[in-house]
């Protein structure tokens, strides 16, 4: 899961970045509204954590432009605890939820998980498909009801595939789920994690669609 963090305050940004990366999200951090706008036009994110008071371009303007482009990425707006008017303006401009600042770390993470679930079109926190399940919050997986231990990055590759069975995701799209801008990307990383997932969860779970990418088949192969 790839997140965009938009926060101009250096200290707050560093803390949130560390928190999100510790949860194994791939995170890009930008510190003004103009850069946020550019990042949203050029990258595919699973969620945006958007501070509203930003230099160069106001957070609300970033949000309005995003929605005007019909981009449906979930947006979690951050606002001061007592700023009810800001919160309402954010929701009316197309935010999906808000989180009060200063952040309560557990609340922030829970709201992010809830939005990611909703965006995948599911209310339940666990993906279940064929004989496999995955809980992205805990990264616990099962095969035929038996617990399987996945690495954080294996889970990050599996989640978007399991969220939409039948949809082919390219290697580049899966790579985007793995890394933030500043992380090193080894060229065969996705293949390595897919290989690991097939060993742990069965060779039929993830299909290679030649020249296009990977998918989890809708039904039994
Ligand atoms: Ca700010």
Boltz pocket constraint, residues with backbone or C-beta under 6 A from the ligand:
constraints:
  - pocket:
      binder: B
      contacts: [[A, 7], [A, 8], [A, 9], [A, 51], [A, 52], [A, 53], [A, 54]]
      max_distance: 6.0
